[in-house]
Amino acid sequence: MTIDASRNTVTFRLGSDRTLTAEVPARAADGIRRAWRTVADEHDARPETVTAIDCRWQPSVMDTRYLELTFDDVDVTYAFARPAVDGWDAALADATRALEDAPHQALQHPTAPRPAAEAATSGDRPGELLPVVHSMSLPAGRELWDTVPAFAVVDTALFATLARITTTPDGMLAAESVGWDEISGQEEFLSMAKDAALRLMAGLDMETVTSDGEIALVRIRHDEQVAGSAIVLANLHGTILERYGWDAQIVAIPYPNELMIVPADSPAMDQLRALVRNAEARSATFRPTLIRLTATGREILLEGGAEPEPTEDPATDPAVNVVNFHRGTDDVHSALMTARDDHAVRRAWAQVVERDGVRAGQVTAVAAHWEPSVADKEFIAETFGDVQHFFIMGRPDENGWDEAYETARRLNEEVQRQRIEEELANASQGILESTRDAAVLPVLRSTSLPSSDWIKETRPSWPVVGDAIYATLARVALTPRGTVGMGHILHSQVTDDEDFQRQAADAVAAVLDGLVLEATDELGAADEPGGDTTCRVTRRDGLLAAGAICLPDFHERICAITGWPELVIAITCPDHMYLARPGTSAADTLRTMVAESAVEDRELRPTLLRCTADGFELLLESAL
């Protein structure tokens, strides 16, 4: 493959796992400025997100000044010194020879490897060392990314490792990835990657398919059946453009051993799309992939094969971003993306369109575990208009992902999966269909439960019993299946404090609808000497009667009926509560009941309260 040294490849690094690349004429005095304008416009990049810039050619004086004014203290590296005006011909010839001997830009720059105590000699092991591509959307792929040296190929969605390819006794190919213990640092890994790229290029074979006398498709093959790895070559687009004149290219990698390319405007694109969509995933670390390739970058259009099966539930795996597109109130279309992917929503939408045939005009809400990037927010606005979009975890800056993952893990350990899924569905739908016409009611919550901080971050609330119990709002009703459906009121659904106070007052008043206070002997205390009476408070619909303690005149109302100046209140379930007079065996029974109750509700621990004219006092909470 011919390398064109007259083109200056400029790569802007955004953190450790994302790069944006553009090609400009090597002689252009404002080449870096042109390259930045190209990638910034296409990918919505901002100067402050750039952490390093790699160029094939040394920046000119003009570009050096531009770099100082535009990028804040960013490291700039280059491969070849900029010659005098009359020295370009000789410099280009020298650069071409150097690139052909060891292609400086043959690979996307690898991520910095971890330090190794002692590096083994990689040449001591059998097998030809070649790059092998993997998909981050597969659990085994993510595990590989975390455990061996690797470099990004298409953002963080597609990456490559270096592996020794050998043939087993039964004629099958086996790949053994290079480990951290085999390299001493980034320089050695880069050198190994360059050598692997050279070996890959030497074994590549291009075949063409013609239609009506014109080349319609290019198929790339390789002796060791790793033709799909050709996507790692940074000059792949330039080579195809030079040979066939295709500016925008569609690359299909249905299997690791095959890569096909057609022009973006070709009717054959639909055939490649169908091929990728229907291809079976034959590898645990690679999914059939369709990529758009231009001079300014690469974009994954579609991943085929089986949906990834996370090693843990998506709700508890922080590296997985579950993206939901809601069509109405009960039709949800989901796709699993990687959390760090700045184009997760765009790619998830492409999968959903291909798989389910959904149209943008049908989407009523977009929800995701991780906050969409700036690029994805613009994509949502451009594609779906003013539909609401929701997320659970805020998006960190480029250097904050490790901490964000740890926060997410802690949160996921504290909040059960069912609750997270319910919140995601409720946020994007607004409210469940079954609760569309239900009244808003207060939901009591224990501050001591692990999910408390997260709940308060996502929903407006107010204190009910000191710092121990607080309340949020939700639309609540029985679903057709007989379960309780909740549509929680989020911060985004409240305009200001005054609006929240109004909604809260209406919700508290709504508790009175169907509220029933009755004496009960189900606890048996009334039959004991000095047992006195136990009262039970419920609502006729059976829902959230315990929220009655939010009534500002709760003590006055109950005392007027029972004649008790003080109350002991046991709440073991938000749907009902028991009342007794202090100092009676009935009150002791309530204390024992709370102490022995297990925490079965996600919102509220079994709780014992004392109620007087002065307010509430927390007496006891069950063990966690």
C-alpha positions in Angstrom: 0.0 0.0 0.0 1.3 3.4 -1.0 1.7 6.0 1.8 1.2 9.6 0.8 3.7 11.7 2.7 2.4 14.9 1.1 -0.6 14.6 3.4 -0.3 15.8 7.0 -2.2 13.5 9.3 -3.3 15.5 12.4 -4.7 13.6 15.4 -6.3 15.3 18.3 -6.5 13.2 21.5 -9.4 13.7 23.8 -8.4 11.9 26.9 -6.9 8.4 26.7 -9.5 6.6 24.6 -10.8 9.0 22.0 -9.0 10.5 18.9 -10.2 12.7 16.1 -8.1 12.7 12.9 -8.0 14.8 9.8 -5.7 15.0 6.8 -4.5 18.3 5.3 -1.8 19.2 2.7 1.6 18.9 4.3 2.7 22.2 2.9 -0.2 24.2 4.2 0.9 26.8 6.7 -2.5 26.7 8.5 -2.9 22.9 8.3 -3.6 22.4 12.0 -6.2 25.1 12.0 -7.9 23.5 9.0 -7.7 20.1 10.6 -9.2 21.4 13.9 -12.1 23.1 12.1 -12.9 19.9 10.2 -13.0 17.6 13.3 -14.6 20.2 15.6 -17.5 20.8 13.2 -18.1 17.2 12.5 -17.7 15.8 16.0 -18.7 18.9 18.1 -15.3 18.9 19.8 -14.1 21.7 22.1 -10.5 22.9 22.5 -10.6 22.4 26.3 -11.2 18.6 25.8 -8.0 18.2 23.7 -5.2 16.7 25.8 -2.5 16.1 23.1 -2.0 16.6 19.3 0.1 14.3 17.1 1.1 15.5 13.6 3.0 13.9 10.8 4.7 17.2 9.9 6.0 19.9 12.3 3.6 22.8 12.7 4.4 26.0 10.9 5.1 29.3 12.7 1.5 30.3 11.9 0.1 27.0 13.3 2.4 27.2 16.3 0.8 30.6 17.2 -2.6 29.1 16.5 -1.9 26.3 18.9 -0.8 28.7 21.7 -4.0 30.7 21.3 -6.5 27.9 20.9 -5.3 25.0 23.1 -4.2 25.4 26.7 -0.8 23.8 27.4 -1.3 20.8 25.1 1.6 18.6 24.1 2.2 18.6 20.4 4.4 15.9 18.8 5.4 15.4 15.1 7.3 12.8 13.1 9.1 14.9 10.5 10.7 18.4 10.7 9.2 21.1 8.5 11.6 21.9 5.7 12.4 25.3 4.1 10.1 26.3 1.3 12.5 25.0 -1.3 13.2 21.8 0.5 9.8 20.1 0.3 10.5 17.7 -2.6 13.5 16.2 -0.8 11.7 16.1 2.6 8.7 14.3 1.1 10.9 11.7 -0.6 12.7 11.1 2.7 9.4 10.9 4.6 7.9 8.4 2.1 10.8 6.1 2.5 10.7 6.3 6.3 6.9 5.6 6.3 7.2 2.6 4.1 10.0 1.2 6.3 8.1 1.8 9.5 4.7 3.5 9.1 4.5 6.1 11.8 0.7 6.4 11.3 0.0 2.7 10.5 -1.8 2.3 13.8 -4.0 4.5 15.9 -1.9 5.6 18.9 -2.1 2.9 21.7 -3.2 3.7 25.2 -0.3 4.0 27.6 0.4 0.5 29.0 0.7 -0.2 32.7 4.2 -0.4 34.1 5.6 -3.9 34.2 8.0 -5.1 36.8 9.9 -7.2 34.4 9.1 -7.5 30.7 9.4 -10.9 29.1 11.0 -11.3 25.7 8.1 -11.3 23.2 10.2 -12.9 20.5 10.7 -16.1 22.5 7.1 -17.3 21.9 5.9 -18.9 18.7 3.3 -17.4 16.4 3.1 -14.4 14.1 2.3 -11.2 16.0 -0.6 -9.4 14.4 -3.3 -6.8 15.5 -6.7 -8.4 16.4 -9.9 -6.3 16.7 -12.5 -6.6 19.5 -15.8 -5.1 20.4 -16.2 -3.2 23.7 -20.0 -4.0 23.7 -19.2 -7.6 24.6 -18.4 -8.5 28.2 -15.4 -10.6 27.1 -14.2 -7.7 25.0 -14.4 -5.3 28.0 -12.6 -7.8 30.1 -9.8 -8.0 27.5 -9.5 -4.2 27.3 -9.0 -4.1 31.1 -6.5 -7.0 31.2 -4.1 -6.7 28.3 -2.4 -3.8 26.4 -4.8 -2.4 23.7 -5.4 0.6 21.6 -8.6 2.3 20.4 -9.6 1.9 16.8 -13.1 3.5 16.6 -13.5 5.7 19.7 -13.8 3.1 22.5 -16.4 0.9 20.7 -13.8 -1.0 18.6 -10.3 -1.7 19.8 -7.3 -3.9 19.0 -4.8 -6.0 20.9 -1.6 -7.6 19.6 -1.8 -11.4 19.5 0.3 -14.3 18.3 -1.6 -16.2 15.7 -0.9 -20.0 15.6 -2.5 -23.0 14.0 -3.7 -25.8 16.3 -3.2 -29.5 15.5 -6.7 -29.7 14.2 -6.1 -26.9 11.8 -7.9 -24.1 13.8 -6.4 -20.7 14.4 -5.6 -19.7 17.9 -4.7 -16.2 19.2 -2.7 -15.4 22.3 -2.8 -11.7 23.3 0.4 -10.0 24.4 0.2 -9.4 28.1 1.4 -6.5 30.3 4.3 -8.6 31.5 5.7 -8.7 28.0 6.3 -5.0 27.6 8.4 -2.5 29.4 6.6 0.7 28.4 4.7 2.6 25.8 7.7 2.9 23.5 8.1 -0.9 23.2 4.4 -1.5 22.7 4.3 1.1 19.9 7.3 -0.5 18.3 5.6 -3.9 18.5 2.4 -2.4 17.1 4.2 -0.9 14.1 5.9 -4.2 13.4 2.6 -6.0 13.6 1.0 -3.5 11.2 3.8 -4.1 8.7 3.2 -7.9 8.9 -0.5 -7.3 8.6 -0.1 -5.1 5.5 2.3 -7.6 3.9 -0.3 -10.4 4.1 -3.2 -8.3 2.9 -4.8 -9.1 -0.5 -7.3 -6.9 -2.2 -10.0 -8.3 -4.5 -12.5 -6.2 -6.4 -16.0 -7.0 -7.6 -17.3 -5.2 -10.6 -20.8 -4.3 -11.7 -21.6 -2.8 -15.1 -17.9 -2.5 -15.7 -17.2 -0.5 -12.6 -15.6 -1.5 -9.3 -18.5 -1.9 -6.8 -16.9 -3.6 -3.9 -13.4 -4.2 -2.5 -12.8 -7.3 -0.4 -9.7 -7.6 1.8 -8.3 -11.0 2.8 -5.3 -12.1 4.8 -3.3 -15.2 5.0 -3.8 -15.6 8.7 -7.5 -14.9 8.6 -7.4 -11.5 10.4 -8.5 -9.4 7.4 -10.8 -7.5 9.7 -7.8 -6.1 11.5 -7.1 -3.9 8.4 -9.5 -1.4 10.0 -6.7 -0.5 12.4 -4.6 1.0 9.6 -4.9 4.8 9.7 -4.1 5.0 6.0 -6.9 2.6 5.0 -9.2 5.4 3.9 -6.5 7.2 2.0 -5.5 4.0 0.2 -9.0 3.3 -1.0 -9.6 6.9 -1.9 -6.4 6.9 -4.0 -7.1 3.7 -5.7 -10.8 3.9 -6.3 -11.8 7.5 -5.7 -14.3 6.8 -2.9 -14.3 9.6 -0.5 -16.9 8.3 2.0 -16.6 4.6 2.5 -18.7 1.9 4.2 -16.6 -0.9 5.8 -18.3 -4.2 6.8 -16.5 -6.6 9.0 -19.0 -9.5 9.3 -16.3 -11.8 10.7 -12.7 -11.2 11.9 -11.4 -12.9 8.8 -13.2 -10.7 6.2 -13.5 -7.0 5.5 -15.5 -5.5 2.6 -15.6 -1.8 1.5 -18.1 0.0 -0.8 -18.7 3.7 -1.5 -21.1 5.3 0.9 -23.6 6.1 -1.9 -23.6 2.6 -3.3 -26.7 0.4 -3.5 -24.5 -2.4 -2.1 -24.4 -0.6 1.2 -27.9 -2.0 2.0 -26.5 -5.5 1.3 -23.6 -5.0 3.6 -25.9 -3.6 6.3 -28.1 -6.7 6.1 -25.0 -9.0 6.1 -23.7 -7.4 9.3 -27.1 -7.4 11.0 -27.7 -11.0 10.3 -24.2 -12.4 10.8 -23.6 -14.6 13.8 -21.0 -13.5 16.3 -18.4 -16.3 16.0 -16.1 -14.8 18.6 -16.6 -14.0 22.3 -14.8 -10.6 21.8 -16.0 -9.4 18.4 -19.4 -8.5 16.9 -20.1 -8.1 13.2 -19.6 -4.4 12.6 -20.5 -1.8 10.0 -18.3 1.4 9.9 -18.5 4.7 8.0 -15.0 5.8 7.1 -14.1 9.3 5.9 -11.0 11.5 5.9 -12.0 13.0 9.2 -12.8 9.9 11.2 -14.7 6.7 11.7 -18.2 6.0 13.0 -19.8 2.7 13.9 -23.2 2.5 12.1 -24.3 -1.0 13.3 -23.2 -3.9 15.4 -24.7 -7.3 14.5 -24.6 -10.7 16.0 -26.3 -11.6 19.3 -27.0 -8.8 21.8 -24.2 -8.6 24.4 -24.9 -10.6 27.5 -23.3 -8.6 30.4 -21.4 -10.5 33.0 -23.8 -8.8 35.4 -27.1 -7.0 35.0 -26.8 -3.8 33.0 -28.2 -2.0 36.0 -25.3 -3.1 38.1 -22.5 -3.0 35.5 -21.2 0.6 35.4 -19.4 0.1 32.1 -22.7 -0.6 30.3 -24.9 2.2 29.2 -28.5 1.0 28.7 -30.2 3.4 26.2 -34.0 3.2 26.0 -36.1 4.7 23.3 -39.8 5.0 24.4 -42.6 4.8 21.9 -45.6 5.8 23.9 -46.1 4.5 27.4 -45.6 0.8 27.1 -43.3 0.2 24.1 -39.6 0.4 25.0 -36.7 -0.3 22.5 -33.3 -0.8 24.2 -29.7 -1.2 23.2 -26.5 -1.7 25.3 -23.6 0.6 24.7 -20.4 1.4 26.5 -20.6 4.1 29.2 -17.7 6.2 27.8 -19.0 6.2 24.2 -19.6 9.9 23.3 -22.0 8.6 20.5 -23.8 6.0 22.5 -27.3 7.4 21.8 -26.6 7.8 18.1 -25.3 4.2 17.8 -28.1 2.8 20.0 -30.6 4.5 17.7 -29.0 3.0 14.6 -29.3 -0.5 16.2 -32.9 0.0 17.2 -33.9 1.3 13.8 -32.2 -1.7 12.1 -33.7 -4.2 14.6 -37.1 -2.9 15.3 -37.9 -0.5 12.4 -38.8 2.4 14.8 -39.1 5.9 13.3 -37.9 9.0 15.0 -41.3 10.6 15.0 -42.6 7.7 17.1 -40.2 8.3 20.0 -41.7 10.1 23.0 -38.7 9.9 25.4 -35.0 8.9 25.5 -33.5 7.5 28.7 -30.1 6.2 29.5 -28.1 5.0 32.5 -25.3 7.6 31.8 -25.9 11.2 30.8 -25.6 11.8 27.1 -22.5 13.6 25.8 -22.8 17.0 24.2 -22.7 15.4 20.8 -25.4 12.9 21.8 -27.6 15.7 23.2 -27.4 17.6 19.9 -28.2 14.3 18.1 -31.3 13.9 20.3 -32.4 17.4 19.6 -31.8 17.1 15.9 -33.4 13.6 15.5 -36.2 13.6 18.0 -37.0 17.3 18.5 -38.0 18.4 22.0 -38.7 15.0 23.5 -37.5 14.7 27.0 -34.4 12.7 27.8 -33.5 11.3 31.2 -30.4 9.7 32.8 -29.4 8.3 36.1 -25.7 8.9 36.4 -24.1 12.2 35.5 -21.4 12.2 32.9 -17.9 12.9 34.3 -15.1 14.7 32.6 -12.6 12.6 30.6 -10.4 12.0 33.7 -13.2 11.2 36.1 -14.5 7.9 34.7 -12.8 5.6 37.2 -14.2 7.5 40.1 -17.6 7.7 38.4 -17.6 3.9 37.9 -16.8 3.4 41.6 -19.6 5.7 42.6 -21.9 3.8 40.2 -20.8 0.5 41.7 -21.6 1.6 45.2 -24.9 3.0 44.1 -25.8 -0.2 42.3 -24.9 -2.3 45.4 -27.2 -0.1 47.4 -30.2 0.1 45.0 -31.8 -3.1 43.8 -31.9 -3.7 40.1 -35.7 -3.7 40.0 -35.8 -0.2 41.4 -33.3 1.2 39.0 -35.1 -0.3 36.0 -38.4 1.1 37.4 -36.9 4.6 37.8 -35.5 4.6 34.3 -38.8 3.5 32.8 -40.8 6.0 34.9 -38.5 8.9 34.1 -38.7 8.4 30.4 -42.4 7.6 30.2 -43.4 10.4 32.6 -45.6 7.9 34.5 -46.7 4.4 34.0 -49.8 3.9 31.9 -51.6 2.4 34.8 -51.0 5.5 36.9 -51.8 8.1 34.3 -55.0 9.1 35.9 -54.0 8.4 39.6 -53.6 11.0 42.2 -50.2 12.0 43.5 -49.5 10.7 47.0 -46.6 11.1 49.4 -44.1 8.2 49.6 -42.4 7.8 53.0 -38.7 7.0 52.9 -36.1 6.2 55.5 -33.0 8.3 55.5 -31.0 5.5 56.9 -31.5 3.3 53.8 -28.4 3.3 51.4 -30.4 4.6 48.5 -31.4 7.8 50.3 -28.7 10.1 48.9 -29.4 9.0 45.3 -33.2 9.4 45.8 -32.8 13.0 47.1 -30.6 13.8 44.1 -33.2 12.7 41.6 -36.5 13.7 43.3 -37.7 16.7 45.4 -38.5 15.8 49.0 -39.3 17.2 52.4 -38.6 16.0 56.0 -41.4 14.4 57.9 -39.9 13.0 61.1 -36.7 15.0 61.8 -33.8 13.6 59.8 -35.1 10.1 60.0 -38.0 10.0 57.6 -38.7 12.1 54.5 -41.2 12.0 51.7 -41.2 12.2 48.0 -44.2 12.3 45.5 -45.5 9.7 43.1 -48.5 8.8 41.1 -49.6 5.5 42.5 -52.2 2.9 41.3 -52.8 -0.8 41.0 -51.7 -2.2 37.6 -53.8 -4.7 35.7 -51.5 -7.4 37.0 -52.4 -6.5 40.6 -49.0 -5.0 41.4 -48.4 -1.4 42.5 -47.3 1.0 39.8 -45.5 4.2 40.7 -44.6 7.2 38.5 -42.2 9.1 40.6 -42.1 12.9 40.5 -38.6 14.0 39.5 -36.8 17.4 39.8 -37.4 17.9 36.1 -41.1 17.7 36.7 -41.2 20.6 39.2 -40.7 24.2 38.1 -39.7 25.7 41.4 -40.2 25.5 45.2 -43.6 27.0 45.1 -44.7 24.5 42.5 -43.4 21.6 44.6 -45.1 23.0 47.8 -48.3 23.1 45.9 -47.9 19.6 44.6 -46.9 18.3 48.0 -49.9 19.9 49.7 -52.3 18.4 47.1 -50.6 15.0 47.6 -51.0 15.1 51.4 -54.6 16.1 51.1 -55.2 13.2 48.6 -54.2 10.7 51.3 -57.5 11.4 53.1 -59.4 10.1 50.1 -60.7 6.7 51.3 -58.6 6.8 54.6 -60.0 4.3 57.1 -59.3 4.2 60.9 -60.6 1.1 62.6 -60.0 -0.9 65.8 -58.5 -4.3 65.2 -57.8 -7.4 67.2 -55.5 -9.0 64.7 -52.5 -8.3 67.0 -54.2 -9.8 70.0 -53.2 -7.1 72.4 -56.7 -6.1 73.4 -57.3 -9.4 75.0 -54.5 -9.0 77.4 -54.9 -7.3 80.8 -54.3 -3.6 80.3 -53.9 -4.3 76.6 -56.2 -1.5 75.4 -57.1 -1.1 71.8 -55.0 -1.3 68.6 -56.1 0.7 65.7 -55.2 0.2 62.0 -55.1 2.9 59.4 -55.6 1.9 55.7 -57.0 3.4 52.5 -59.8 1.7 50.6 -57.5 1.2 47.6 -54.9 -0.3 49.8 -52.2 2.1 48.8 -49.8 4.2 50.9 -52.0 4.9 53.9 -48.9 5.5 56.1 -48.5 8.8 54.2 -51.2 10.2 56.5 -48.6 11.1 59.0 -47.7 13.9 56.6 -51.0 15.6 57.4 -50.3 18.8 59.4 -53.2 18.0 61.7 -52.6 14.3 61.9 -52.3 14.2 65.8 -55.4 16.4 66.2 -57.5 14.2 63.9 -56.5 10.9 65.4 -56.8 12.1 69.0 -60.3 13.4 68.3 -61.4 9.9 67.2 -59.5 7.8 69.8 -59.3 10.1 72.7 -55.6 9.3 73.2 -53.4 12.3 73.9 -50.4 10.5 72.7 -49.8 7.8 70.1 -47.4 5.0 69.4 -47.3 4.3 65.6 -45.9 1.2 64.0 -45.3 1.3 60.2 -44.1 -2.1 58.8 -45.5 -1.4 55.4 -46.3 1.9 53.7 -49.8 0.7 52.9 -51.0 0.6 56.5 -50.0 1.5 60.0 -51.0 0.5 63.6 -51.7 2.9 66.5 -51.7 2.2 70.2 -51.6 4.2 73.5 -48.1 4.5 75.0 -47.6 2.4 78.1 -49.9 -0.4 77.1 -49.2 -4.0 76.1 -50.6 -3.0 72.7 -47.7 -0.5 72.4 -45.2 -3.2 73.5 -46.6 -5.5 70.8 -46.1 -2.8 68.2 -42.5 -2.4 69.4 -41.8 -6.1 69.1 -43.5 -6.3 65.7 -41.2 -3.5 64.4 -38.1 -4.9 66.0 -38.7 -8.4 64.4 -39.8 -7.2 61.0 -37.5 -7.6 58.0 -36.8 -4.7 55.6 -39.1 -5.8 52.7 -39.9 -2.4 51.3 -37.3 -0.5 49.2 -38.4 2.9 50.5 -39.1 2.5 54.2 -37.6 0.5 57.1 -40.2 -0.9 59.6 -40.5 2.1 62.0 -41.9 2.9 65.5 -42.9 6.5 66.2 -44.2 8.5 69.1 -46.7 11.2 68.2 -47.7 14.1 70.5 -49.1 17.5 70.0 -45.5 18.7 69.6 -44.7 16.3 66.7 -43.1 13.0 66.0 -40.2 11.2 67.7 -38.4 8.2 66.2 -38.4 5.3 68.7 -37.1 2.4 66.7 -36.2 1.2 63.3 -35.8 -2.5 62.3 -32.3 -3.8 61.6 -31.1 -3.5 58.0 
